[in-house]
Amino acid sequence: MRKLIDETAMPRAWLRKRKRDQYYRAAKRTGYRSRAAYKLRQIAKKFSIIRTGDVVLDLGAAPGGWSQIAKEIVGEAGTVLAVDRVRIRDMEGISTLTLDLDTQGAVEQLKEWIGGPADVVLSDISPRLSGNKTKDHALSVHLSGIALAVAAQVLRKGGNAVIKVFQGDVYDDYLDSVKKQFSFVKGHRPKATISESAEIYVIAKGFRG
Ligand SMILES: C[S@@+](CC[C@H](N)C(=O)[O-])C[C@H]1O[C@@H](n2cnc3c(N)ncnc32)[C@H](O)[C@@H]1O
């Protein structure tokens, strides 16, 4: 089977730890494309973010674990649209688009591709990590800002969003900008989040329109 990650580039200790990780092993066993799938499953269950028949836009979707979970929830009547700057391998019942959202005109291109309002916007977008926490936080907030701008342009009134961001100095400012646009907003770390990770998921419900 084709490998999704170039494991030769990863430190050995990291690889050993990952192989012991319950969510990594479960994803391998069940055919989910990433361990991240379990994070969305836990979030969706706790906060009732996605419903049967919904139109879901998944940003930073590669390799596709979140989209697989979203498709399971929306079912045949729903739609999952998956976008990433790297190509997403085909998934049954899911439409994919290769697009770098941090480029001029990307949001317009995305809107044209979607062709109508979405019920839910998901973003698990991560920058390429440099190891410098301040820099990675700034990059993450920038990308999460793009995800929020996309949500504000494509969500129907009352729609929901889940946006990943790395915590740091301006996390509270970011949360405030989300609160202006949604009636319920909360930062949440699902159980499947790796304990050392700075990531947090901003749960946003009830888009004000
Ligand atoms: C943690 S991975 C997403 C994992 C995915 N949710 C899953 O369950 O399989 C983060 C993704 O963000 C994407 N990404 C980063 N910057 C991006 C950008 N500017 N435009 C689109 N995608 C981007 C990366 O290519 C990467 O695939």
The ligand as an ORCA input file, in Angstrom:
! r2SCAN-3c Opt
* xyz 0 1
  C      -2.999     18.227     10.129
  S      -3.158     18.188      8.393
  C      -4.897     17.865      8.190
  C      -5.307     16.458      8.518
  C      -6.726     16.151      8.100
  N      -7.703     16.921      8.875
  C      -7.050     14.685      8.229
  O      -7.851     14.331      9.111
  O      -6.542     13.888      7.448
  C      -3.043     19.899      7.957
  C      -3.235     20.178      6.486
  O      -3.251     21.597      6.277
  C      -2.850     21.800      4.935
  N      -2.540     23.205      4.671
  C      -1.574     23.962      5.250
  N      -1.545     25.194      4.699
  C      -2.525     25.223      3.761
  C      -2.984     26.219      2.850
  N      -2.396     27.430      2.799
  N      -4.007     25.932      2.017
  C      -4.594     24.698      2.068
  N      -4.192     23.702      2.894
  C      -3.167     23.964      3.739
  C      -1.638     20.879      4.827
  O      -1.307     20.606      3.484
  C      -2.107     19.635      5.596
  O      -2.595     18.643      4.741
*
